[in-house]
């Protein structure tokens, strides 16, 4: 069974590594083009390319995969495994693989189709997510499902932490999928149309904290945006990134301050209590923050450095 693997970011590295190390014949790796990274815009290879080079595998970085059907067909592969590749596949590409095209999707289907299943399930306060291996069709994440592995989401788990866990779950699940595909003895489960939800890519515009919302929603936003694009707020015209947050239980004295405070107001001047901010239904503790041009620090250190003071109000 000859396999082509298409993937780009770090999330796709563990699945590809597992396929290679379990002896499957990978005849080509397709990934996105090298892109400038960092302040100095250094041209950087995608993580999947780096791994493929380690194993001496042929790497293809197509600007537009739909224009490379002949190159793909020339690989004479039986199937294509995709994992966060980043380009839409046309029917001509799908037809190159007699055993089909199969996608490792970091979410449960059809509830979390689209570009941000991991972030969106955290943002929505879900207690469970998973990885699905599905047959790729022309529509967006709409193909029949081959196998699924579910997992609970910890209350304090960030996007980055959950993404890493799901990557390793996907690495194990794709091995199960390949065994099924090789045997030819498997059953596909249609997704159906009930509960379909398409989640779009989240960016900095989606990451601003609104302290008029409940604490739980704010904490979920911070978790979902860590490590990128990072939740943020503003204080005295300065942008403040927020990496970690939690609900704060207020002392009797702090409760008296809370009752008179406005939404977004800093409630305490004691660094040991941390950076407490009034929200719709309680107080949120901003546990780890970063001022523009500064380093990440605890909310208590932020107060201690007088970068925020009791009575100041974050812009919502």
MOPELIN-V834912 format. One record per residue. OMEGA is omega in whole degrees, 0 to 359 (none if undefined). BURIAL is 1 if it has 24 or more other C-alpha atoms within 12 Angstrom, else 0. D_CENTER is the distance of its C-alpha to the mean C-alpha in whole Angstrom. Layout:
BEGIN
omega burial d_center
OMEGA BURIAL D_CENTER
OMEGA BURIAL D_CENTER
END
This chain:
BEGIN
omega burial d_center
181 0 31
188 1 29
164 1 26
179 1 24
177 1 20
179 1 18
185 1 15
190 1 13
181 1 11
181 1 11
184 1 9
185 1 12
182 1 14
176 1 15
179 1 16
180 1 18
182 1 20
178 1 21
181 1 22
187 1 24
176 0 25
168 0 26
178 0 29
183 1 27
177 1 29
186 1 26
177 1 28
176 1 26
180 1 22
181 1 21
180 1 18
180 1 18
174 1 20
182 0 21
176 0 19
180 0 21
174 0 19
183 0 20
181 0 23
177 0 25
179 0 23
180 0 24
189 0 23
179 0 20
175 1 20
180 1 16
180 1 15
177 1 16
180 1 20
180 1 20
180 1 20
178 1 22
178 0 25
182 0 25
178 0 26
181 0 28
175 1 27
182 1 28
179 1 25
180 1 25
184 1 23
174 1 24
177 0 24
185 0 24
181 1 24
180 0 26
188 0 29
184 0 29
182 0 30
178 0 33
180 0 31
180 1 29
182 1 32
178 0 34
177 1 31
180 1 33
178 1 30
182 1 30
178 1 26
172 1 23
177 1 19
180 1 16
179 1 13
183 1 10
175 1 14
174 1 13
178 1 17
180 1 19
177 1 21
179 0 25
178 0 27
178 0 29
180 1 26
183 1 26
179 1 30
190 1 30
184 1 29
179 0 31
173 1 29
177 1 26
187 1 22
186 1 20
173 1 16
186 1 14
185 1 11
179 1 8
177 1 10
185 1 14
7 1 16
185 1 17
185 1 16
170 1 12
172 1 13
196 1 11
186 1 9
183 1 6
183 1 7
180 1 5
186 1 5
180 1 8
175 1 10
180 1 10
182 1 11
177 1 14
179 1 15
178 1 14
184 0 16
173 1 15
180 1 12
176 1 12
178 1 12
169 1 15
186 1 17
175 1 19
184 1 21
174 1 20
183 1 23
179 0 23
183 0 21
175 1 18
186 1 16
185 1 20
179 1 21
185 1 23
179 1 21
180 1 22
184 1 21
171 1 18
182 1 17
178 0 16
177 0 15
177 0 16
178 1 13
184 0 15
184 0 16
184 1 15
180 1 12
176 1 9
181 1 5
181 1 7
181 1 9
178 1 8
179 1 5
179 1 9
182 1 11
176 1 10
180 1 10
174 1 14
178 1 14
179 1 14
178 1 16
184 1 19
181 1 18
176 1 19
175 1 22
181 1 23
181 1 23
177 1 25
178 0 27
182 0 28
181 1 28
180 0 30
184 0 32
182 0 32
181 0 32
178 0 29
177 0 29
180 0 26
177 0 25
180 0 25
186 1 22
183 0 25
180 0 24
175 0 24
180 0 21
178 0 19
179 1 16
183 1 15
184 1 12
177 0 12
180 0 10
180 1 9
185 0 12
179 0 14
180 0 16
191 0 14
182 1 14
181 1 17
174 1 19
184 1 22
173 1 24
181 1 26
178 1 23
182 1 23
184 1 22
180 1 19
179 1 18
179 1 18
179 1 16
178 1 13
180 1 13
178 1 13
185 1 11
183 1 8
180 1 9
21 1 9
180 1 9
9 1 9
177 1 10
175 1 12
181 1 14
173 1 18
180 1 21
178 1 25
181 1 28
177 0 31
180 0 29
179 0 27
179 1 23
175 1 22
180 1 18
184 1 17
180 1 15
179 1 16
178 1 18
174 1 20
180 1 23
172 1 27
187 0 30
172 1 33
180 0 36
180 0 39
180 0 40
178 1 36
178 0 36
177 0 39
181 1 38
184 1 35
182 0 37
185 0 39
174 1 35
180 1 34
180 1 30
184 1 28
175 1 31
191 1 31
186 1 33
176 1 34
182 1 35
181 0 35
180 1 32
179 0 32
180 1 31
183 1 28
183 1 27
183 1 28
181 1 27
176 1 28
184 1 26
188 1 27
180 0 28
182 1 28
175 1 27
175 1 24
176 1 24
192 1 22
181 1 21
187 1 20
180 1 21
175 1 21
180 1 24
179 0 24
182 0 25
179 0 25
177 0 24
181 0 21
177 1 24
177 1 24
178 1 25
178 1 29
177 1 29
176 1 28
183 1 31
178 0 33
178 0 33
173 0 34
172 1 31
182 1 31
178 1 34
179 1 35
175 1 35
184 1 33
174 1 31
178 1 27
183 1 27
none 1 25
END
